[in-house]
């Protein structure tokens, strides 16, 4: 499944970087350009005395999702509410099935390290020949590379490399007329 034809990019980031802001701005520009990006982008992480909240934005709708932290963490150390995660995964799988120009995944993290999280949706996108963009913390980059069998592009957590990658792999929108469409109209 992961081969040299798969268009996968990982925004590798370290402490102090803002991959969420980068992905959010990039997704907004894609939408303005008529491209359909689907996925999840982390919106905020807020710590409260009673529990933590992790919010995300679902693309393309912009709907806010709460992936609040469960008060009773799983044995794997993940604190995300399992039911909310399943709902987010289902929503993403449906959005991918509807077609997209790009799938954006907010993180390769603890769940993905253990074979869960959004790995099935990443595989779904790759199988459908839809480019994938994911944020990967530098300490997990070797594990990410093993997951995708080395078939990904590593991007700095900056806008310019992301734009260059997108120009290289993006396909023309079919809802826009192409040169071939104009030649056909003249016949």
N, C-alpha and C positions, 0 to 999 in steps of 0.2 A: 504494500500500500504506500509506504513512504519510499519514494524514489526520486531520481533527479528531476522528474517532471512536476513534483509537488511544490507548490508555491507557498512556503511557510517561512515566516519571519518572526524572530524572537527579539523583542526589545530588552536587552540585558541592562539591568540597572543595579546600582549600589545604594548605600545609605545616602539620604539627602536628595535623591533623584525623585522626580514626580512622573512616573509612568502613567498614572491615571489622568493627569491633566494633558499629557501628550496624546494619549489615546482618545480622550474626549474631544480635543480640538481637531484631531485628524478625522474622527468620525463625523463631526459637524461639517468639515470641508467636503468630505465625500458626499454627504447628503445634499449639500448645496450644489454639487457638481452632477447630481442626478444618479449617483451610485447608491446601491442598497447594501449597507453594512448591517449585519445582525450580530448579536452577541451580548456580552455583559461588560460594563466598565465600572470599576469600583468608584463610588462617589465620595464616601467618607467612612472614617472609622472613629467612633465616639465611645469613650469609656464612661460609664455611669456607675455609681456605687453598687447598684443592684445587678446590672448586667452590661455586657458590651453590645454595641450595635454595629453591624457592618451593612452599609447600604450600597446598592449597585443600581446602575441605570441599564434597562433592557433596551437594546437596539433592535429594530429601528424606531420603536414607539416612543422611547424616552421615558417609559414608565419606571418609576422608582420601585425598587424591590428591597425589602428588608431581609437580610440574611442574618438576623439577630443571633447572637451567641447563645447557645443552649446553656442553661444553668447546670446541667448534668453532662459534662463532656464525655465523649466516647472514649473507649480504651486506647484509641489511636492518637488521642491528644487533640483532635479537632473539636472546636467549640461551635461550629455552625449548626444551626437547627436542621436536622435531617429532612424534615418534611418540606421546609422552605427551599432547601437545596434541590430536592427532587422536583418541586414545582418549577424552579428556575431552569433546571436541565430539560424538563419536558417542554417548556416554552421555547427554549433555544433549539431543541431538536425539531420542533414544528416550524420555526422560522427558517432553519436551514433547508428543510424539505420544501418550503415554499419558493426557494431560490434566493440567491444573494450574490453580490459581487465580492464580498469579503466577510469573513467571520472573525470577530474580535473577541478574545478571551482575556479577562482581566488579569489572571495569574496562573502560573504553574506553581503550585504550592504543596502543602502537606498531603492533601487528599489525592492529588495527582501522583505524588511520589509513591503512594500506596496502591496505585492502580485505579483510583476512583475519580471523584471530582468531575471535571468536564472532558476527560479523555475520550469517552465514547462520542461526544459531539465533535471533537477535533477529528477523530477518525471518520465520522460521517461527512464532514466538510471535505476532507482530503479525498474520500471515495467519490464525492460528487464533483470533484475538480474545482472546488471553491478555495481561493487563497485564504490562509489563516494567519492572523497576527496575534501574538501573545506576549505578555510581559513576563519576564523570567528574572527572579533575583539572582545576582551573580553567584551566590553560594550553591544554587540549585542548577546552574547552567550545565554542568556535566551530566546530571541526571536527565535533564531535558534533552540533551544531545543523544543520550542512549535511547530515550523513548522514541525519538523521530529518526533513529538510525543515522544521525549525522546529516540528514537531508533538510537542513534549514539554513536560513541566512541570519547571522547575528548582527543586530543593529545597535548602535549607540542609542542611548535614551535622549535623542535629540530629533528635532523635526526634519532637518535636511536629509539625513540618511533614510528616514521613513518615506519622504516624498520621492526620493530617487528610486527606492525599491518599488513603490507603487507605480510610478511611471513605467518601469521596466516590465511589470507583470500584469498590469490592468488591461482589460479588454475593452474595446469600444462598446458603448451602450447600444443595444439593438433598437431601442426606441428612438434613437437619433438616426437620421438618414445618413447613409454612407455614400461614398463615390459610386459604388456599384448600384445603389438604389437610384441615383440620378441618371445613370446610363440606361437602366431598365425603363425608367419613365419616358425617356426619349424615343423608345421603340414602339 
